[in-house]
């Protein structure tokens, strides 16, 4: 699964997740487009936004987000 519960995540996961959210906001991307770009559902992207989940190191969405 491409997300991790917030309680047990390393700093790297939080940093990449926050960077994706900020980049999407600055570029004016919709949640739907950003979610599709990094390969997660809109529901998962919503959880990333609210801080209840982060991108997991080594997952495909994490790798795509780093690109």
Buried (B, 14 or more C-beta within 10 A) or exposed (E): EBBBEBEEBEEEBBEBBBEBBEEBEEEEBEBEEBBBBBBBEEEBBBBBBEEEBBBBBEBEBBBBBEE
